[in-house]
Amino acid sequence: MSHYLPFLSHGMVGRRPVLQPVQRCNPTGAQARGFFRQQSASGVLLHAYTHKKSGDAAPSMEASSFQPSVWGDFFINYEPKQLQRSKEWMMNKADKLKQAVRTLFRTCNDMVDKMHLVDAVQRLGIDHLFQEEISSTLSDINGTQFASNSLHEVALRFRLLRENGFWVSPDVFKIFKGEDGRFTDAISNEPRGLLSLYNGAHLLVHDETELVEAISFARDHLQSICDSSELKPPLADQVKRALDLPLPRAYKRMEALHYMFEYGQEEGHIVVLLDLAKLEFNLLQHVHLKELKSFSQWWKDLYGNMGLSYIRDRAVESYVWSNMVFYEEDLAVTRMVFAKLFVLAVIMDDTYDCHANIEECQKLHEAIQRWDESAISFLPDYMKTLYNEIMNNFKEFEDQVGVKGRYRVAQTKKEFQKLSTYYLQESEWSHQNHKPSFKEQMELSTMTAGGPLLCVCTTVGRDDTLTKEAFEWAASDTGAIRAYAKILRFMNDVAAFKSRRKNKGDMSSTVECYMNEHNVTSEVAIAKINSLIEDEWKTINQARFERRELLPAVHRVVNLCVCVMFFYDDKKKDAYTFSSNLRETIESLFVNPIPM
């Protein structure tokens, strides 16, 4: 495969020159900063061997082109900066501010003020503290007749309600259209309203052509306003971010970091919200930093115990992925299980894809299907420890969640076994030199993306907050689960093609399959795949309105989609494999506290 997504397989890696491996470097403390900054400027480093999949022939040793970790032991040895105040003071202060915010929710009667309150709480990243208040307020907003001539207010209401599972008809925007059904020029110079329209319209579902038109109209006029340099901060910055990635698809923790510095500049901002947002971010950062330290040590022990030099060293990036899906303090078990499972799946992918020959792939697959310690006996020596670590970690998952949650770990194990089957299928295609059609490639590679496995894993350790019905939805082959897997696959393939990081011998990606099958240019193929990505987002959005009791599970799948948009955009390409692109983001999230 082209290694651009955590565990997306395309096939075998072709033969490359034999190079001496680069030693794994583990800088510590302050040295780590200098080290990973140096790596970001030095390009790809060759550091690991890999077997060529060569049928019956003995595996030959080749060089793999994964960058070594830019972090090394940084988080293991890092001592966090001393908090600006004692933790006890910060927690007591936060409790008082929470009470003040709850009072705001209780006493806020104006409908527009309620919308702005919910919006600010969500964008500042403190909505997890006020779920009951937000739910009640949104129910009031949804159940109250609303009439306004303000594009911003109508579009804000539309976005807030749709994001949270309340259906709102796009007809609410008709008052801003002329007799010809098009938006009038009167709103073309309202940047705040256009931004709200642009963000809200991205919650469209299938067959909502009026919202497609709204996106196009808003984007064109916002781009024109930006080009004319008429906008001033903070609105100018918000527009630029939205044009890169609309708000419903943005990484909420990073958006909160931006918005904390912007909210104070808004007229009528509420000081207690901003103060609480800064306190809560720093308190959570302290929690996450401890987890990252523990997780990095777990990975170092695992990496050393297995001794597999061909695998990607991406512990920090895996934790970031998990943290993007669940950042709340009370979801620590779910977050750590997800991150560890993520790493195990990446190791399995790297083993199937760039190290094991076909016979070894078949043995590993048989062992994973048997899921029994006795299967270790017929595995190659280098696979034995890997197999043992997989089984041991799943046992630890069961112990962590207790008896009530073990059925969810069991379902996760089934999805892990299925993923092994999909990896083997791609290995066999590669061994047979099979040239799949675009449809064949899409169907199989969508499954090797690992979407179903990750969706099920989002339910582990959440027995008290996630219903059995929501679990069954996440564990089923629903439209939304498959849509997420397709977004994962397509975004990876486009990023891989644009970066031209393809190894000789790799199977064709969906981009190349489409180009070959339809005899079109890469630009045409990528445009087609981008349109398919947009269609899958419509399916994801539709899931918000199926049944309200499913919404907690749907929101985690949305978060998974957000991860894809974050890791595989046009600027960062593949920020998981080439993780030096994430350096500043990770520092902002986990190292540098916000000044209070």
N, C-alpha and C positions, 0 to 999 in steps of 0.2 A: 504493500500500500504506500501511498504518499502520506507521510506522517504529519498530518496537519491538524488532526483532532485527537483528543485523548485516546480513544480507542475506536478508530474507524479503519477497517482493513480494506485494502484493494488487492493484495496479492503479494507475490514474493519480491524480494529485493534482488536486483540483478548483480552480476559480478563486478567488483570494483578492485582497485589496486590494494594489495596488502600493505598496511601502514602500522607502525608501532603505536600502541595505544598511549594516549595522554593520561597521566596519573590523575585520579580524582582529587581535586583540590578542595580543602575544607578550611577556608579562612575563618578566623574567629574575631568576635568583638568589632572594634573599630576597623580592623584590617578588612573585614568583609565589605565595607562600603567601597573602599578603594578597589577591591577585587572585582565586585560585580560591575562597577562603573567601567573598569578596564575591559571586561568581557563584552560589554555592550558595544564597544568601539572596535573590537577585534574580529567580529564576524563569527562564522560557524567554526567550531573546533571539533576535530575528529578525536573521539575518546574511547570508543568501544568496538569490540569485535562482534561480528555476526556470521552465522553460517549461511551459505548459499543453499537454498532448497534444491537438491540435485537428485531426487529420486532415490535409486539404490546406492548411488555413490556416497562415499564417506563425506561428511560435511567439510567444506573448506573454510578456512578462517578469513574473514574480510573485515574491512573497517566500516563502522557505522558512522553516520554524520549527525548524531544528536549533540547539541551543545551540552556541556556539563552544567550542573546547577549553578546559577549565578549567586546563590545564597550560601552554599556550603553549610557550615555549622553556625551561621550567623544567629539564628533564632534560638538555638540551643544555648549559646553562650551570652546572648544579649541580656543585659540588665536594663529594664525599662527606666525611662526618666522618672524622677520623683514627681508625683502629682503636685499640682500647684497648691492644693489644699489636702488635708488628710482625707482618706477614703471615707471615714466616718462622717466628717463634715459634709462631704459631697453627697453622700447618701441621704443625710438628714435634710440638706438643702433641696435635693431632688424631690423628696417626699412632700415638702411644703409646696414646691412649685406644681407638683402633680395635683394637689388639692386645689390650688388656684386655677389650674386649667379645667378641672372638673366643674368648678364653680362657673367658669366661662360657658361651658356646654349647657349647664342648667339654666343660666340666666339669659342666654342669647335667644332672642325672639325673632329678630329680623331674618327673613329667608336668605337674603344675599349675604348677610354677616355670617350666618350658619355655614353657607357654602365656602366662604373665605376661611373660616375657622378650620373646617375639615381639610381643605386644601393645604393650608399652612402646616397643620399637624402632620399630614402625610408627607409633604415634601421636605419637611425638616427631619424626618426619620424617627418620629416619636409616636407614630400611630399604633405601634404594638402595645403601648401603655394605656390606650384608650379605646380598645375594641368595642366595648359595650356602648360607650358614649357615641362613637362614630356610627355604629349600626343603628342606634336609636335616632340619631340626627338625620341620617340618610333616609330612613323610613319616613320621617316627617317631611323631608324635602320631596321625596317621591310621591307622598300622599297629598301634597298641597298644590293647589292650582297656582301656576306660575306664569306671569306675563311680563315681558321685558323687551325693550327696544335695543338693549345693549347686546351686541354680538358676544362680547366677553362673558357676560353673565349667562346667556343661553348656552354657549358652548361649554362653559365651566360646569354647569349643572349636568349637561349631557355626558361629559367625561366622568365626573364623579359617580354618577348613577350607573352608567354602563360598566365602569371598572369594577363596581361592587355588586354586579349581578342584577341590577334593576333595568328592565327594558325601557328604552326611550326611543320613540320614532324619530327618524331623520326629518320628518315633516316640521319639526320645531324650527328648522332653518329657513322655511319658506318665506317668512316675513322679511328676509334679507335678499329675496330674489325678485326679479322683475317679471313681467307677463310672459317673457320668453323662457322662463324657468331657470335663468342664469343669475348668479350673484351680481348684484348691482355695483356700480363703481363707487357708490357712496361709502362702502366699507373697505375699499381698496387701500385707504390710507389710515386704517385703524390697526397698527401693528399688534397691540395687545389682544384685540379681538381676533385678528387673523391667527395669532399664535395659539390661542385657545381653540379656535376652529380646527387648525392643523392637528393639534394634539388629540382633540376629541374624535375627529373623523377617523383616526387610525384604530379606533375600536369597532370598525365596520365588520359586518358579516357578509356572507355570500349574497350576491344579487342586489347590493346597495350601491347602484351606480351613482346616485346623488352624492354619496360620501366620497366616492372615487373622484368625482368632479370637485368636491369641496377641498380635498387634499391638493389637487392640481392647482386650483384657484389660489388657495392660501400659500402654497409653496412658491408659486411664481411671483406673487406680490411681496411676500416676505423676502425672497431673494433679491428682488428689485430694490426694496427699501434698504437691505443690507449693502448692496452694491453702491448705493448713493450716499452711504455713510451718514444717513439722517438719524439713526438710532444712537442712543447713549446708554451706557451701562446703568443698571444691570440688565435692562430689557434686551439690549443688543447681544449680550452674552447668552441669554436664555434662547433667543432666536437662533443663534449660530449652533448651539447644542442641539436644539430640536431639529434643525435642518440636517444635521448629521445623524441624529437618532431621536425620533419623537418620544415624548415623555412616557407613554405607556410601554415602551420597549427599553427604557433607560434603566441602568443599574441604580437602584434606589439609594444605596449608601453613598455612592459617589455623587448623585444628584443632591443628596442632603448636604454633603460637604460644600458643594457650590452654593446651594441655596442659603446656607447659614451666613455666608458672606454677602448675600444679596438681599435677604429678607429685611435686614435692618435699614436698608436704603429705601424700602417701600413706604409710601405714605400710609399711615394708619397701622403700621406693624405693631404686634403685641409683644412687649418686652419679655414677659414671663415665658412665652413659647420659645423664644430664642435662647434665653438663659437655660431653660430645661434641655433644649436640644444639644447645647454644648456640653452640659454636665453628663447627660445620658450617653453621648457619643464617647466621651473620655472614659466613663465607667465601663461601657461595653468594650471599648478598645483594650482596657486592662484585662478583662475576661478573655477576650479573643487572643491576646498576646500570650497568656499562660497556656491556652489550648495549643497554640501554634508551636510553642516551645515543647510541649509534651508530644505533639504529633510529629515534630521533626526528629525527636529522639526515637520514637517508635519506628520511623522510617529508616533512620541510621542503623538501628539494630537489625531491622528486616533486611536492608540492603547488604549489610555485612554478613549476616547469617546465610543468605542465599548465594552470595558471590557471583551474581549474574551481571557481568560487565556490559552486556548489550542493551539493558533496559534504560528507559528514560528516568533521570533523577529529577522528578518534578513534585516533590512532597509539598512544598509551599504553594505551588500553583493549584494542586489538588485541593488543599485546604481552602484556598480562596474560592474555588468553584463551589465547594460545599457551603462556605460562609455566605455566598451570594444567594443561595437557595433558602437558608435559614440563618439569620444573624441573631435572633432573639436569645436572651440569656438562658431561658428555661428549656431550650432545645439543644443543649450541649450533647446529649447522648446521640440524638439523631444526626447532628452535625458531624460528630466524630465517626460514627458508623458509616455515614455516607462518604466521608473523605477516605477512609480506609478501603471501603469497597471500590471506590473510584481508582485508587492506586492498584489494587489487586487486578482489576479489569485491564488497566493499562499494561501491567506486567504480562498478563495472559495474551493481550494483543501483540505486544512486542515479541513474545515467544513464538506465537503462530506465524507472525508476519515476517520477521527479519532474522530468525535464528534457526528454528527447527526445520528439518527436512520433512517430507510428506509422511514418512513412516513414524517419525517422532510426533508429528501433529496428530496422527491417528491414535497413537498410544496415549497422549495427553487427553485427548477427547474421551477415549474409553474410560480412563481413570476418573475424569470429572463426572461422567455419567454414572459410574458405579458409586462414587462418593463413599469410599470405604478405604480404611488404612491398608488393607491387603493389596490394593491396587498399586501401591508404591513399588512393589517388587518387580513389576515389568516395565517400569519407567527408566529412561536413561538417567545416569547419575545426577546430571545437572538439574533435572526436573524434580527429583525426589524431594529436595528441601522446599522448592516452590510449591509443590502439591501439598506438602505437610503444612506449610504456612497458610495456605488457603483454607484448609480444613480447620486449623487451630483458630484462625480469626473468626470464622463463622461460628465456632463454638463459643468464643468470647462474646460475639454479638448476641447469642441466645442468652448467655448469663447476664448481660447488661440490661436486656429488656424484660427479663423475668418471664414467668410462665404465661401470663396473659398476652404477651406480645410475640411469643415464639412462632405463631402461625404466620406472622408477617415476615419473619426471618426465613421461614421455610419457603414462602413464595419468592423471596429474593433469591434464595438458593436455586430454585427452579429456573428463574430468569437467567442466572449466571450460567447454568448448564445449557440453556438454549443459546446463549451468546457463544459458548464454546462450539456448538453445532454450526452456527452461522460462520464462525471463523474457519472451521474445518472445510465448509463448503467453498469458501473463497480460496483456501489453500489448494483444494482439489481442482478448482477451475484453473488456477495458475499452473499447477503441475501438468494439467491436460492441455495447456495453452488455449483454453476456451475463450472465445471472443463474444462476450454477452451483448445482447441488444440493449438499447437504452432502458427499455422496460425491465428486462431481466436484471441489469445492473442496479437500477433504482430499487427494485423490490428487495434484493438481497442486501445491498449496501445500506439501505435504510435500517435493516435489522442489525447489521454489524455496528451501526452507530451507537447501539447500547441504550436507546431511548426507553424501551420497556423496563429494563433493569433499573435505570435511575429513577423512573417514575415510581416503581414499587418501593424502592429504597427510601423515598421521601416520606413514607408512612411509618417506617420503623421507629419505635420508641415514642410514638405519639398516640398511644391507646386512649388516653384521657381526653384528648382534644380533637381526635379524628374518628368519625363514626365508622362502623363496619361497612356501611354503604359507600362511604367515601373511599375506603380502602379497596373495596371490590371494583370501584370505578378506576382507580389508579392501576389496579392489577389486570384490568381487562384490555383487550385490543380495541379500544375505542377510537373514534375519529381524532380526538385531541391528542391521545398518546402517539398515534401514528404520525399526526401532523408535526408534533415536536421532533420525532425521529427524522422526518424529512427535512425540516428546517436545519437540524444538526448536520445531516448529510450534505445538503446542497450548499450551505454556508462554508463548510469545510472544503468541498470540491472547488468552489469558485476561488476561495482564498489560496488553495494549493496551486491552481492553474495560473492565477495572476502572479504569484511569487516565483513560478517556474521551478519549484523545488520538487522535481520528479526524478526518481531513481531509475536507471536503466533496468528494464525487466518488470517494472510495476504494471499492474493491470490498468486499463483505461478508467478514468473517472467518469462520472455522469456527464461532465462538460465535454470530454473527448468522445464519449459514446454518442452524444447528441450531434456533435460536429460530424462524425463519421457517417452516422446513419442518415442524416438529412443533408449532408454535403454543404454545410454552411460554415461561415467564419466563427471564430471564437466569440466575437462581439454579439453575433446573433444568438449563439448558444447560451451565453451568459445572460443575455436579456431574457431569454425564454425561462431559464432557471430562476432568475430573480422574480419573474412573474409567478412561477410556481411557489416560491417562498411566500409571496404576498397572499396567494390563495390559502396556504397552510395557516398563515396568521389569522385569516378569516375563520377558519375552523376552530382555532384556539379561542378566538373571541366568542364564538357561538357557544362554547362550552360554559361560559360564565352564566348563561341564561337557562341551562337545562333544568337543574334543581338546586335550590338554595343550599340544601344540606351538603351538596358536593363542593361548594365554593372554596372551603379551606384546602381541599386537594387540588382544585383547579388553579388556585393562586400559586401553589408550589410548582405546578407544571409551567405556568406563565413565567415564574422565576427561572426555571430551567431554560426556557426560550431566551430570556434576557441574558443568561450566561453566554449563550451562543453568539448573540449579537455583540456582546462585550468582547469576547475572546477572538472573534473572527471577523472583524470589520475591515474596511479597506485600508485603514491607517496601520493597524497592528498586525494585519494578515493573520498569522497563527501565533497568538500570544501565549499559548500553552507550551508548545514545543520550543518556540523562540522567545523565552520568557523575559529576556532583558527589556522587552517592550513594556513590561508590567512594573518595572522597578519603582517608578515614582508613585504609581497607584498603590502598590503594596506598602510603601513607606507611609503614604498619607493615611491609609486605613488602619495599619497595625503598629506603626512606630511613632509617628508624630502626633502628640495630643493637640487639641484645638485650644488656642489661648482663650482664657475666660476673663 
